[in-house]
């Protein structure tokens, strides 16, 4: 048996003050967008903000539904909105954060598998990594360069050839 390790790469920050102004602005937009979440069932309000290569910022919040599979995560709301409004502009960075009144989210909020797969699709389409900034309501901040650090066995169009 051959055992192999998967290594992921990320940066960890303990304070917003350690981030660039661009990253702070994007996280602030994501935080503001959590207030627009429609989360009457979980109470878990997620916000995502995407910085495009043209400087535009597109935001999205999670949208729940009584028929659970019919809802959509904040990350996909933002990515789909960005792709529909600016189909030929690359996504540079996505910031994701969340809050709830039920408990303190003091660890970085990570995207679900479906959101990771959609990120992989857009990275493949634009042939460029997307920087991913993850933060809870408080606590440390993670910055990840590229979806392969969150989805190491990525499936994309190359697998269909």
Protein Blocks (a to p, Z undefined) as FASTA:
>chain_A
ZZddddddddddfbfklpcfklmmmmmmmmmmmmmpccfknopacddddddfkopacddd
ddddfblmlpccfklmmmmmmmmmmmmbccfbdcdddddfkbccfbdcdddfklmmmmmm
mmmmnopacddddddfbdcddddehjklmmmmacdfklmZZ
